[in-house]
Each structure stands twice: as C-alpha cells, then as structure tokens.
Amino acid sequence: MSDELLNTITIWIFVPSMTVIVLVQLSLIIGPTRGHRRRRRVRQLERLEQVRAAHQGQDLEIDWIDYKEIPKSEILDVLGKHGWQFVDEQIGGQSWLLRFSLQPASRRMPDSRKRLHEELAAAKPDVEGRYHLDTNEYLDVPMAEIGRAIRSAGWNVEHLSPESPRSAAVITRPGTVTTSYSGGPFAGTSTPDELREDPVVAARAAEIEREKGFDPLSQVALNRARERHNHWAKKFGRQVRLASFYWLVGPILLLATLATQRPGKDEFLVMLVISLIPIVLGGIATFKAVRIRRARKAEIGDVLAAYTELDNLSRTRRASRT
C-alpha cells in the first residue's frame, strides 16, 4: 500500500471521526433542544401518572432522577390532587427519593382547576390595575386552559409565560387603566381591598375623603390617576432621553475641542460653540423634565400621596402585629 493511499484513507477516517466528536461535545454543552425536552417531559408525566395509578398501599416512593424534566413543585401538585402528601426526601449518590403518604379524602387538597377558578373569582386588581396570578400553583393545568379560565372570569391576559416552571400571569380587568412599567413607580404595594379590610386604614381613608374631597381607595380615582400618570410619564421619559443624549455628547465634544484646538483661533471658537449647543439643549431638556414632574404632582400628587400614606399605615400595623 502506497503512502499516498494510506494518507488518503487516514484523512477519510480522521475527518469524519473528529466531526462526530465535535458534534457530540457541542450537543453535551448546549444540551437537548427545547422541543426534545418538552417531549421528554410529556413522557415523564405519563409515566408518573401510570406509576401513581398502579401503586397499591398508603406510601409511595419515586426517584426524582427518573423525572428530570418535571419540577418538584409540579410533581407535588400532580400527586397532591390524588391525595398524596409529600413526607420527606432522601438524596443519595445516584438517586433523589421523594416519599409520599396517601391522605384521607377529607384532608385532600382541592382540585387545581377548582382552586384556579376560586382564585380568579376572588381576585382584585392592585394599585397599578393588575393582578399577578402565580401559575406555579397550577402546574398540572395547561397554560392554554389557564388562559381560557382567565378570560372566562372576565380578565384580560397582559402577559403569560408558556414555559415551565412558569412565571406569574399578569392579568387586568377590561377598561382598567394600568401604569406603564417604564413610567416609574406609581404608589404603594397593597391593593385597595386589602387596605379597606383594616378598620384603622379605612377610617383614615374616610378622613382624607372629608379633607380632600376624594376617596383615595376608589377605583375610579385610581383609574384616573393611572391614566394621568401614564400621560405625564410619556412626556417625562422623552425629556429624560433627550437630556441623557445631550449631556453625553456635549461634554465629549467640549473636551475634544479643548484637547485638539488652540484658543484664540477661529476654529476653536466654532468648535466651542458647537460643543456648547448640546450642553444648552441638555439643560433645557432637564428643565422641561422637572416642570413635567411638578405638573404631574400638581394634578395627581394628592391621590398618590394619600394612597402611599394608607399603604405605609397598613404595613406599619401589620409589622406591629407580628
């Protein structure tokens, strides 16, 4: 066998082998695709249901390693709706055992779909006009079904994550104005209904209504305040962006002029004027932003201040009781 033929054979064996090795390493680094993981998750959920249905006795033990694509919280929810309560876990070298005990029917957790409908029926929008539904509490309910339940309960879906584990579904009531995330903080963290439940806070709200002429916990007043907050936030954001641009460009041009031009020459004066223009415009944009903030405070400041006061009062009282 000639050396040339031997080299050719070696190349044809070496190159494909290296290609396969590189592809295998890349697959190990990148991991399985999302679609592959989703199919594995479905198969694991089916296997978990089969194990649950076929099991006899009051104690159940499963190895979480066999269900890698299913979050622990989802396993607890899937088994919990059939009366299996989580007892403990044991982590070994090659296993992660989860132990469950079968509970009497009277002590079983309500069905996930029933709990979902109950939560949506009792849900109230927060001060920003939204309600955050934690879909991790209903991991055995498909996201499409959760979306239908939200709409049938009279809510609109503002944001809904399709992944698992899943984030909160942000929902709103039709006709309710919501504050813009880019417009800055609005007021407080408690919902109006939570504040009304505290008799001291409710009494203070009544005092503010007598003094100021508006109910700080009224959804009408809050809706109007959110609408005007968004109006001023849009104007304020525009001036902030302009001011940031001008204050960035102006000093850079000024420093470049001082570093490259000699004072006293016509070119120096021209470049100095050019570099000062963005600085002046930045000052104007900053002044306008301040005026917009003052106009916002003059229009809705009383409503926001009153709500913030009630929210702080409520949190102080909750802290004192703990």
Disulfide bonds with the S-S distance in Angstrom:
none
